[in-house]
Amino acid sequence: MGSHRWFASFFCVLAVAIWTVQSRSITTLAAVDPSWPQWGQNQQHTGTLNIVGQPLNRILANIVYDPLVADEEAANGGDLLAHYETPLVDGNDVYMESKSGSYNVNAYTTERWHQNKFTWQAGNLVRVWTFDSDWVPPGSAFDFWEPVYHAALANGFLYDPGAGGTIFKLKLSDGSVASRINPFDDIDGNTYTASPLTVDGLGNIYYNVVRLTGRGHDAFLKADVQDSWLVKVRPDDSVQKVSYGTLLAQATIIGESVPGPKDGCTVQFANSQLPWPPAPDAVPPTTPCGSQRAALNVAPAVAPDGTIYTVSKAHFVTRYNYLIAVNVDLTGKWAASLRGHLHDGCHAAPLPVPSGSVLPKNGDPGGCRVGATEGVDPGTNEPGPGRVFDDATSSPTIAPDGSILFGALTVYNYEQGHLMRFNAQGAFLGAFGFGWDTTPAIYTHDGTYSVITKNNHYSGGSYCGVEAFCPSDRTSSNPFSPEAYFITQLSPSLQIEWSFQNTNTLSCKRDDQGNVSCTSDHPRGFEWCVNAAAVDRIGVVYANSEDGNLYAINQGGGLKQRIFQQSALGAAYTPASLGSDGKIYSQNSGRLFVVGQ
């Protein structure tokens, strides 16, 4: 769903591989298991699998995993603001979450989460067992979209999130608990397993934990966090953990220094001062930063040499964030600030401009105030920061050349965000003008690679939500950069290689009898609601859209096929995955769809 709603708002096995340790480095030798065991498919989150996907000829399975969808939509203005697990595939077996309980905008803790094993029998996807987890997310719908509950397959077990920063190690045969792994002395109700689980090639599990100060529906931002940790669980269940504060104290800081919890961090100007910035030398207001902690929903990524990449944010604000490189022994290596790198904001010339800005020119509707400094974020009158919101599921992707990609939000470019690229030493290499809630995929080909991401050009205000200054009709107020929705492939330097545009105008819905009715009400198409696309061996991209369709897009940007699932709806983003037989696993309206020939 579009970031205009943020206020209420794949393991190619490249990955499960034979590894050898030489000179303290880890080197991939061979891929051995073409399954999809975790977020982004492998430890580098490249979202690719070395198989050819099946044609999208028919729906092979349609399973409701979230029966609370109608209540969730009703409570959130018709939108489904919940993130869901990637369907995990291991040969003939499929693992997927389900939910029960009741939905309450004041606290997510009224819901219950479960992990399910399905297996293919005589052409049907049959449930084998269900495990009832005691995991709950922090916060409420007033804090952020519903966080993701996300398991991983490793070492012949399923590892599943639990309460209090714990994880369960489940037997694949019957879902029984082989062990409960607890990095702490007890199970504290203020402590949360706060990310998908990542598995490296040696079978180590990595995830993030956040400990809050208080409980209750308003506790998340009421006080600073107590602490936050990166946790490593070895195949023998032994545990190592490190505080994010310790990581940042050990790491070489690249860019802006880390603010203290009580230091002042900039926030945007008041609406009464629009158009922004109020003056060329205007200084934005500040508020206490809060402690640096793990950003919610960020699955750590692991490079071939064992370096772990994760992301921290200041608890109370969104503009002070760090991409952190962590050594194999869980000591801080470097931390690169996401601030000060973007210079594509305000500008005085008509579009297009060399900076890549998509804002109308200063003084025009949707543009900055006349006289604004070139390139600044109008909201704070400073270079654009990569902002991190707990609504998102953006996680680092590690490219074949060792560079790291991370999708951050920026509001001043119609809330499209930026996909930021850093090298393995933490130097900023550049950015592409979309990055909101996306984990990009990597397609390796012809001795190089390409980056695949959604690229939504949202409607809504250019940098603010006040119609008089930031008109919501982007197409009319900004004809050089109209509302449009793309899946885009980029070169390693983040230049566009091709794009596929969603031009469907029809909102459709399938009823209980299977009949589909449609209304033409989206003249500019639908946004892509995938947060982690799946890519097959020949570069076909599989991605779901808010129009309710699953799309297969060929290399070059041509449509291969599409198939309608359940319903067109505004939704938080969901991932896709592939099975070793080429079946495609997708999600729509709280249902798991499996598509193939």
C-alpha positions as CSV (number, residue, x, y, z in Angstrom):
1,M,0.0,0.0,0.0
2,G,1.2,3.5,-0.8
3,S,3.2,5.5,1.6
4,H,0.5,8.2,1.5
5,R,-0.9,5.9,4.2
6,W,2.3,5.5,6.3
7,F,1.2,7.9,9.0
8,A,-1.6,5.5,10.2
9,S,1.0,5.6,9.0
10,F,14.0,-13.6,-2.2
11,F,17.1,-18.6,-0.7
12,C,18.2,-18.5,-4.3
13,V,19.9,-21.0,-3.0
14,L,22.7,-19.1,-4.0
15,A,22.2,-19.7,-0.3
16,V,21.7,-23.0,1.5
17,A,25.2,-24.0,0.4
18,I,28.3,-25.9,1.3
19,W,30.6,-23.5,3.1
20,T,34.2,-23.7,4.1
21,V,36.1,-21.5,6.6
22,Q,39.5,-20.3,5.3
23,S,41.5,-17.5,6.9
24,R,38.5,-16.5,9.0
25,S,36.3,-16.0,5.9
26,I,33.3,-18.0,4.6
27,T,33.2,-19.0,0.9
28,T,30.2,-20.5,-1.0
29,L,31.1,-23.7,-2.8
30,A,27.9,-25.0,-4.2
31,A,24.2,-24.7,-3.9
32,V,22.6,-27.8,-2.6
33,D,18.9,-27.2,-1.8
34,P,16.7,-25.2,-4.2
35,S,14.0,-24.3,-1.6
36,W,12.8,-21.0,-0.1
37,P,13.6,-21.2,3.6
38,Q,13.6,-17.5,4.7
39,W,13.0,-13.9,3.9
40,G,14.5,-12.9,0.6
41,Q,15.2,-16.7,-0.1
42,N,18.8,-16.6,1.2
43,Q,21.1,-14.9,3.7
44,Q,21.9,-12.1,1.2
45,H,18.2,-11.6,0.5
46,T,18.6,-11.7,-3.3
47,G,15.1,-13.1,-3.8
48,T,16.2,-15.5,-6.6
49,L,15.9,-19.2,-7.2
50,N,17.8,-21.3,-9.7
51,I,14.6,-22.8,-11.3
52,V,12.2,-21.7,-14.1
53,G,8.9,-20.6,-12.8
54,Q,5.7,-22.4,-14.0
55,P,3.2,-20.6,-16.2
56,L,0.5,-18.7,-14.3
57,N,-2.2,-20.9,-15.8
58,R,-4.3,-21.7,-12.8
59,I,-4.7,-21.3,-9.0
60,L,-3.5,-24.6,-7.4
61,A,-4.3,-23.6,-3.8
62,N,-6.3,-20.8,-2.1
63,I,-6.0,-20.9,1.7
64,V,-7.3,-18.4,4.1
65,Y,-4.6,-17.7,6.8
66,D,-5.9,-14.4,8.2
67,P,-9.7,-14.7,9.0
68,L,-9.5,-11.2,10.6
69,V,-9.1,-9.4,7.3
70,A,-12.7,-8.0,7.2
71,D,-12.3,-6.6,10.8
72,E,-8.8,-5.2,10.0
73,E,-10.1,-3.4,6.9
74,A,-13.2,-2.0,8.7
75,A,-11.0,-0.6,11.4
76,N,-8.5,1.0,9.0
77,G,-10.6,2.8,6.4
78,G,-10.8,-0.2,4.1
79,D,-7.1,-0.9,4.0
80,L,-5.3,-4.1,5.1
81,L,-2.4,-2.8,7.2
82,A,-0.7,-6.1,8.1
83,H,2.6,-7.5,7.0
84,Y,2.8,-11.3,6.5
85,E,5.4,-14.0,6.3
86,T,7.0,-15.3,3.1
87,P,5.6,-18.7,2.3
88,L,8.5,-21.0,3.1
89,V,9.0,-23.9,0.7
90,D,11.1,-27.1,1.2
91,G,10.5,-29.6,-1.5
92,N,6.9,-30.9,-1.2
93,D,6.3,-29.0,2.1
94,V,5.2,-25.5,2.7
95,Y,5.2,-23.4,5.9
96,M,3.0,-20.4,6.4
97,E,1.6,-18.4,9.3
98,S,-2.0,-18.1,10.3
99,K,-3.9,-15.9,12.7
100,S,-6.8,-16.0,15.2
101,G,-8.1,-14.0,18.1
102,S,-9.6,-10.6,17.5
103,Y,-8.4,-7.4,16.0
104,N,-8.2,-4.2,18.0
105,V,-6.6,-1.0,16.8
106,N,-5.5,-0.2,20.3
107,A,-3.2,-3.2,20.8
108,Y,-2.0,-6.0,18.5
109,T,-1.8,-8.4,21.5
110,T,-5.5,-9.4,21.1
111,E,-4.5,-11.4,18.1
112,R,-2.8,-14.9,18.1
113,W,-0.2,-16.2,15.6
114,H,0.4,-19.7,14.5
115,Q,2.8,-21.6,12.2
116,N,1.5,-24.2,9.9
117,K,3.0,-27.1,7.8
118,F,1.3,-28.0,4.6
119,T,2.3,-30.7,2.1
120,W,1.3,-31.5,-1.4
121,Q,-0.9,-34.6,-1.7
122,A,-2.6,-35.7,-4.9
123,G,-2.5,-32.1,-6.2
124,N,-3.9,-30.6,-3.0
125,L,-2.0,-28.5,-0.4
126,V,-3.0,-30.3,2.8
127,R,-2.4,-29.0,6.3
128,V,-0.3,-31.4,8.4
129,W,0.1,-29.5,11.7
130,T,-0.3,-26.2,13.4
131,F,1.9,-24.7,16.1
132,D,0.5,-22.1,18.4
133,S,3.1,-19.5,19.1
134,D,3.0,-17.1,22.1
135,W,4.7,-14.4,20.0
136,V,3.0,-11.0,19.9
137,P,4.3,-7.7,18.3
138,P,4.7,-4.5,20.2
139,G,2.5,-1.4,19.7
140,S,-0.8,-0.8,18.0
141,A,-2.3,0.5,14.8
142,F,-1.7,4.0,16.1
143,D,2.1,3.3,16.2
144,F,2.7,1.4,12.9
145,W,1.3,-1.2,10.5
146,E,1.1,-4.7,12.0
147,P,4.6,-6.1,12.3
148,V,5.7,-9.3,10.6
149,Y,5.8,-12.7,12.3
150,H,8.4,-14.6,10.3
151,A,9.9,-18.1,10.7
152,A,12.9,-19.7,8.9
153,L,14.0,-23.3,8.0
154,A,17.4,-24.4,9.0
155,N,19.3,-27.5,10.3
156,G,16.3,-29.8,9.8
157,F,14.0,-27.7,11.9
158,L,11.6,-24.8,11.7
159,Y,12.7,-21.8,13.9
160,D,9.7,-19.7,14.9
161,P,9.4,-16.4,16.8
162,G,8.2,-16.6,20.4
163,A,7.4,-14.2,23.2
164,G,10.0,-12.3,25.2
165,G,12.7,-12.3,22.6
166,T,12.7,-16.1,22.3
167,I,12.4,-18.4,19.4
168,F,11.1,-22.0,19.1
169,K,12.9,-24.8,17.4
170,L,10.2,-27.0,16.0
171,K,10.4,-30.6,14.6
172,L,9.4,-30.7,11.0
173,S,7.6,-34.0,11.4
174,D,4.9,-32.9,13.9
175,G,5.5,-29.3,14.9
176,S,6.5,-30.3,18.4
177,V,9.0,-28.1,20.3
178,A,12.5,-29.5,20.2
179,S,13.7,-26.6,22.3
180,R,12.9,-23.0,23.3
181,I,15.8,-20.8,22.8
182,N,16.0,-17.9,25.2
183,P,18.8,-15.3,25.1
184,F,17.6,-13.9,28.4
185,D,17.1,-14.9,32.0
186,D,13.3,-15.0,31.8
187,I,10.5,-14.3,29.4
188,D,9.8,-10.6,29.9
189,G,6.5,-9.2,28.6
190,N,8.2,-5.9,27.6
191,T,10.7,-7.8,25.3
192,Y,9.8,-8.6,21.7
193,T,11.3,-10.7,18.9
194,A,11.2,-7.9,16.4
195,S,12.4,-9.2,13.0
196,P,12.2,-12.0,10.6
197,L,14.7,-14.8,11.3
198,T,17.8,-15.0,9.0
199,V,19.8,-18.1,8.5
200,D,23.4,-18.2,7.2
201,G,25.2,-21.0,5.3
202,L,26.4,-22.5,8.6
203,G,22.9,-22.8,10.1
204,N,23.3,-19.8,12.4
205,I,20.1,-17.9,13.1
206,Y,20.1,-14.1,13.4
207,Y,17.3,-11.8,14.6
208,N,16.6,-8.6,16.5
209,V,15.0,-8.0,19.9
210,V,13.6,-4.8,21.4
211,R,12.8,-4.3,25.1
212,L,10.4,-1.5,25.9
213,T,10.0,0.4,29.1
214,G,6.3,-0.1,29.8
215,R,3.2,-1.9,28.7
216,G,-0.1,-0.8,27.3
217,H,-1.5,0.4,24.0
218,D,0.4,3.7,24.1
219,A,3.7,2.3,25.6
220,F,5.8,2.0,22.5
221,L,6.6,5.7,22.2
222,K,5.7,6.8,25.7
223,A,9.2,6.3,27.0
224,D,12.6,5.4,25.6
225,V,13.5,1.7,25.0
226,Q,15.3,-0.2,27.7
227,D,17.6,-1.9,25.2
228,S,17.8,-3.7,21.9
229,W,19.9,-6.6,20.7
230,L,21.1,-8.5,17.7
231,V,20.9,-12.2,18.6
232,K,22.9,-15.1,17.1
233,V,21.7,-18.7,17.7
234,R,24.1,-21.6,16.6
235,P,22.8,-25.0,15.4
236,D,23.6,-26.4,18.9
237,D,21.2,-23.8,20.4
238,S,24.0,-21.8,22.1
239,V,23.3,-18.1,22.0
240,Q,25.3,-14.9,21.7
241,K,23.7,-11.5,21.8
242,V,25.0,-7.9,21.6
243,S,23.3,-4.6,22.4
244,Y,22.8,-2.1,19.5
245,G,24.4,0.5,21.8
246,T,27.5,-1.7,22.1
247,L,27.6,-2.3,18.3
248,L,27.6,1.5,17.7
249,A,30.1,2.2,20.3
250,Q,32.5,-0.4,18.8
251,A,31.9,0.5,15.2
252,T,33.7,3.1,13.1
253,I,31.1,5.8,12.5
254,I,30.9,6.9,8.8
255,G,29.1,10.2,8.4
256,E,27.2,12.0,11.1
257,S,28.0,10.9,14.6
258,V,25.4,9.0,16.7
259,P,23.2,11.3,18.8
260,G,22.6,10.5,22.4
261,P,19.2,9.5,23.7
262,K,18.5,13.0,25.1
263,D,20.2,15.0,22.2
264,G,18.0,17.1,20.0
265,C,17.1,15.5,16.6
266,T,15.4,17.5,13.8
267,V,11.8,17.2,12.9
268,Q,9.8,19.0,10.2
269,F,8.6,22.5,10.3
270,A,5.0,23.3,11.3
271,N,2.2,23.4,8.7
272,S,1.6,27.0,9.7
273,Q,5.0,27.8,8.1
274,L,4.1,26.3,4.6
275,P,5.4,26.5,2.0
276,W,8.6,24.9,3.3
277,P,11.3,25.7,4.1
278,P,10.1,28.9,5.8
279,A,13.3,30.8,4.7
280,P,16.6,29.8,3.1
281,D,18.3,29.8,6.5
282,A,15.5,28.4,8.5
283,V,16.5,26.0,11.3
284,P,14.1,23.1,11.9
285,P,12.7,22.3,15.4
286,T,14.2,19.4,17.4
287,T,12.9,16.8,19.8
288,P,14.8,14.2,22.0
289,C,16.2,11.5,19.8
290,G,15.8,8.4,22.0
291,S,18.2,5.5,22.0
292,Q,19.4,3.8,18.8
293,R,17.6,0.4,18.5
294,A,16.8,-2.2,15.9
295,A,14.3,-0.9,13.4
296,L,11.3,-3.2,13.4
297,N,10.9,-5.9,10.7
298,V,14.5,-5.6,9.5
299,A,15.8,-9.1,8.7
300,P,19.6,-9.0,9.1
301,A,21.6,-10.0,6.0
302,V,24.8,-12.0,5.9
303,A,27.6,-11.5,3.3
304,P,29.7,-14.4,2.0
305,D,32.6,-13.4,4.3
306,G,30.2,-13.6,7.3
307,T,29.7,-9.9,7.9
308,I,26.2,-9.2,9.2
309,Y,24.3,-6.1,8.1
310,T,21.4,-4.6,10.0
311,V,19.8,-1.2,10.6
312,S,19.3,0.9,13.7
313,K,17.0,3.9,14.2
314,A,16.6,6.5,16.9
315,H,13.6,5.4,18.9
316,F,11.6,8.7,18.9
317,V,12.5,10.0,15.4
318,T,12.8,8.8,11.9
319,R,15.7,10.8,10.4
320,Y,18.6,9.4,12.4
321,N,19.5,5.9,11.2
322,Y,22.5,3.7,10.6
323,L,23.4,0.8,8.3
324,I,25.5,-1.3,10.7
325,A,28.2,-3.9,9.6
326,V,28.8,-6.5,12.3
327,N,31.8,-8.9,12.5
328,V,31.3,-12.7,12.7
329,D,32.0,-12.4,16.5
330,L,29.2,-9.9,16.9
331,T,31.5,-6.9,17.3
332,G,30.7,-3.6,15.6
333,K,32.7,-3.1,12.3
334,W,31.3,0.1,10.9
335,A,28.0,2.1,11.0
336,A,27.1,4.4,8.1
337,S,24.7,7.2,8.7
338,L,21.7,7.4,6.3
339,R,21.8,11.2,6.7
340,G,23.2,13.9,4.4
341,H,23.5,11.8,1.2
342,L,20.4,13.0,-0.8
343,H,20.4,16.2,-2.7
344,D,17.3,15.9,-4.9
345,G,14.8,18.1,-3.1
346,C,14.0,21.8,-3.8
347,H,15.0,23.4,-7.1
348,A,14.3,26.6,-9.0
349,A,14.3,25.2,-12.6
350,P,11.4,23.4,-14.4
351,L,11.6,19.6,-14.5
352,P,13.6,17.7,-15.4
353,V,16.6,18.8,-13.5
354,P,20.1,17.2,-13.2
355,S,19.7,16.4,-9.5
356,G,16.9,13.9,-10.3
357,S,14.3,15.8,-8.2
358,V,10.7,15.1,-9.0
359,L,9.3,18.1,-7.1
360,P,7.7,20.9,-9.0
361,K,9.9,24.0,-9.1
362,N,10.1,26.4,-6.3
363,G,7.0,28.6,-6.2
364,D,4.8,26.2,-8.2
365,P,2.0,24.2,-6.6
366,G,3.7,21.3,-4.8
367,G,7.1,23.0,-5.0
368,C,9.2,24.6,-2.3
369,R,9.1,28.2,-1.2
370,V,10.7,30.6,-3.7
371,G,14.4,31.1,-2.8
372,A,14.8,27.7,-1.2
373,T,18.3,26.2,-1.4
374,E,18.9,23.8,-4.2
375,G,18.4,20.1,-3.3
376,V,17.3,20.4,0.3
377,D,14.5,18.4,2.0
378,P,11.8,21.1,2.4
379,G,10.6,19.6,5.6
380,T,13.9,20.3,7.5
381,N,16.0,22.5,5.1
382,E,18.8,20.0,5.1
383,P,20.1,17.4,2.7
384,G,17.6,14.5,2.5
385,P,18.0,11.8,5.1
386,G,17.1,8.2,4.5
387,R,14.3,7.8,7.0
388,V,13.4,4.5,8.7
389,F,9.8,3.9,9.8
390,D,8.6,0.9,11.8
391,D,5.8,0.5,9.3
392,A,8.2,-0.9,6.7
393,T,9.8,-4.3,6.1
394,S,12.8,-3.0,4.2
395,S,15.8,-5.2,4.8
396,P,19.3,-5.1,3.5
397,T,20.2,-6.9,0.2
398,I,23.8,-7.8,-0.5
399,A,24.7,-7.6,-4.2
400,P,27.3,-9.9,-5.8
401,D,29.9,-7.1,-5.8
402,G,29.5,-6.8,-2.0
403,S,27.6,-3.6,-2.0
404,I,24.6,-3.3,0.3
405,L,21.1,-2.0,-0.8
406,F,18.6,-0.6,1.7
407,G,15.2,1.0,1.0
408,A,14.5,4.1,3.1
409,L,11.7,6.5,3.2
410,T,11.8,10.1,2.1
411,V,8.6,12.1,2.1
412,Y,9.7,15.1,0.0
413,N,9.6,13.0,-3.3
414,Y,5.9,12.1,-3.0
415,E,6.8,9.6,-0.2
416,Q,8.6,7.3,-2.7
417,G,11.7,7.0,-0.6
418,H,15.1,6.1,-1.9
419,L,17.0,2.8,-2.5
420,M,20.4,3.6,-1.0
421,R,23.6,1.8,-2.0
422,F,26.7,1.5,0.2
423,N,30.0,-0.4,-0.5
424,A,31.4,-3.0,1.9
425,Q,33.5,-0.3,3.6
426,G,30.4,1.8,4.3
427,A,30.9,4.5,1.7
428,F,27.7,5.8,0.1
429,L,27.6,5.0,-3.6
430,G,24.3,6.5,-4.7
431,A,20.5,6.1,-4.6
432,F,17.5,5.5,-6.8
433,G,14.3,7.5,-6.2
434,F,12.2,4.8,-4.8
435,G,12.8,2.8,-1.6
436,W,9.7,2.7,0.5
437,D,9.1,-0.7,2.2
438,T,11.0,-2.8,-0.3
439,T,13.7,-5.5,-0.2
440,P,15.1,-5.5,-3.8
441,A,15.9,-8.7,-5.6
442,I,19.1,-9.5,-7.5
443,Y,19.2,-11.1,-11.0
444,T,22.7,-12.3,-11.9
445,H,23.4,-12.6,-15.6
446,D,26.0,-12.1,-18.3
447,G,28.9,-11.6,-15.9
448,T,27.0,-8.8,-14.1
449,Y,23.8,-8.3,-12.1
450,S,20.6,-6.3,-12.0
451,V,18.5,-4.9,-9.2
452,I,14.8,-5.4,-9.3
453,T,12.4,-3.3,-7.2
454,K,8.9,-1.9,-7.2
455,N,8.8,1.8,-8.3
456,N,5.5,3.4,-7.3
457,H,5.0,7.0,-8.2
458,Y,2.3,7.7,-5.7
459,S,-0.5,10.3,-5.9
460,G,-0.9,12.6,-2.9
461,G,1.1,15.6,-1.8
462,S,4.6,16.2,-3.0
463,Y,6.1,16.9,0.4
464,C,3.2,17.8,2.7
465,G,-0.4,16.8,3.3
466,V,-1.9,20.2,2.9
467,E,-3.9,20.5,-0.4
468,A,-3.3,24.2,-0.9
469,F,0.5,23.8,-0.9
470,C,0.9,20.1,-2.0
471,P,-1.9,19.2,-4.4
472,S,-2.9,15.6,-4.2
473,D,-3.5,15.2,-8.0
474,R,0.1,14.6,-9.0
475,T,-0.6,14.2,-12.6
476,S,-2.3,17.6,-13.0
477,S,0.2,19.5,-10.8
478,N,3.3,17.7,-12.0
479,P,2.9,16.4,-15.7
480,F,6.6,15.8,-16.0
481,S,6.3,13.2,-13.2
482,P,2.7,11.9,-13.2
483,E,1.2,9.2,-11.0
484,A,2.3,5.8,-12.3
485,Y,3.3,2.4,-11.0
486,F,6.2,0.2,-12.2
487,I,8.3,-2.8,-11.5
488,T,11.8,-1.6,-12.5
489,Q,15.1,-3.2,-13.2
490,L,18.3,-1.3,-12.4
491,S,21.9,-1.6,-13.3
492,P,24.5,-2.0,-10.4
493,S,24.8,1.8,-10.4
494,L,21.0,2.1,-10.1
495,Q,20.3,3.3,-13.6
496,I,17.0,2.1,-15.1
497,E,17.4,-0.8,-17.5
498,W,13.7,-1.4,-18.0
499,S,10.3,-0.8,-16.4
500,F,6.9,-2.5,-16.6
501,Q,3.9,-0.3,-15.8
502,N,0.7,-1.4,-14.3
503,T,-2.0,0.0,-16.6
504,N,-4.9,-2.0,-15.3
505,T,-7.9,0.2,-14.4
506,L,-10.2,-2.5,-13.0
507,S,-11.0,-3.1,-9.3
508,C,-12.2,-6.7,-9.2
509,K,-13.4,-9.0,-6.4
510,R,-14.1,-12.8,-6.4
511,D,-17.3,-13.9,-4.5
512,D,-17.9,-17.1,-2.5
513,Q,-19.0,-18.8,-5.7
514,G,-15.9,-17.9,-7.6
515,N,-17.5,-15.2,-9.7
516,V,-15.5,-12.1,-10.4
517,S,-17.0,-8.6,-10.7
518,C,-15.1,-5.5,-11.7
519,T,-15.4,-1.7,-11.7
520,S,-13.1,0.6,-13.7
521,D,-12.0,3.1,-11.0
522,H,-8.2,3.3,-11.3
523,P,-7.5,5.4,-14.4
524,R,-3.8,5.5,-13.6
525,G,-3.3,1.8,-12.6
526,F,-2.6,0.2,-9.3
527,E,0.5,0.3,-7.2
528,W,2.7,-2.7,-6.6
529,C,2.1,-4.2,-3.2
530,V,5.0,-6.5,-3.1
531,N,7.8,-5.9,-0.6
532,A,10.1,-8.7,-1.8
533,A,9.6,-10.0,-5.3
534,A,10.7,-13.5,-6.5
535,V,12.9,-13.9,-9.6
536,D,13.5,-17.2,-11.4
537,R,16.6,-18.5,-13.3
538,I,15.8,-16.7,-16.5
539,G,15.0,-13.4,-14.8
540,V,11.2,-13.6,-14.8
541,V,9.9,-11.4,-12.0
542,Y,6.9,-12.5,-9.9
543,A,5.2,-9.7,-8.1
544,N,1.7,-9.0,-6.7
545,S,-0.2,-5.8,-7.2
546,E,-3.0,-4.0,-5.3
547,D,-5.2,-4.9,-8.3
548,G,-5.3,-8.4,-6.9
549,N,-3.3,-9.9,-9.7
550,L,0.0,-11.9,-9.6
551,Y,2.2,-10.8,-12.5
552,A,5.0,-12.6,-14.3
553,I,7.2,-10.1,-16.1
554,N,9.8,-11.1,-18.6
555,Q,13.3,-9.6,-18.9
556,G,13.0,-6.5,-20.9
557,G,9.8,-5.5,-19.2
558,G,7.2,-7.3,-21.2
559,L,4.2,-8.9,-19.6
560,K,4.4,-12.7,-19.6
561,Q,1.2,-13.5,-17.8
562,R,-1.0,-12.4,-15.0
563,I,-3.7,-14.1,-12.9
564,F,-6.4,-12.7,-10.7
565,Q,-6.4,-13.9,-7.1
566,Q,-9.1,-12.6,-4.7
567,S,-9.6,-8.9,-4.4
568,A,-8.3,-5.5,-5.3
569,L,-7.5,-3.7,-2.1
570,G,-5.2,-1.2,-0.4
571,A,-2.8,-3.2,1.6
572,A,0.5,-3.3,3.4
573,Y,3.1,-5.1,1.3
574,T,3.6,-8.8,1.0
575,P,6.4,-11.1,-0.4
576,A,6.3,-13.8,-3.0
577,S,8.3,-17.0,-3.2
578,L,9.1,-19.9,-5.5
579,G,9.1,-23.7,-5.0
580,S,11.8,-26.0,-6.4
581,D,9.2,-27.3,-8.9
582,G,8.5,-23.7,-10.1
583,K,5.2,-23.1,-8.4
584,I,4.7,-19.5,-7.4
585,Y,3.5,-18.6,-3.9
586,S,1.7,-15.3,-3.5
587,Q,-0.7,-13.5,-1.1
588,N,-3.8,-11.4,-1.5
589,S,-6.5,-10.4,1.0
590,G,-5.2,-12.6,3.8
591,R,-5.0,-15.7,1.6
592,L,-2.1,-17.9,0.4
593,F,-2.3,-18.5,-3.3
594,V,-0.2,-21.1,-5.2
595,V,-0.1,-20.7,-8.9
596,G,1.2,-22.9,-11.6
597,Q,0.4,-24.9,-14.7
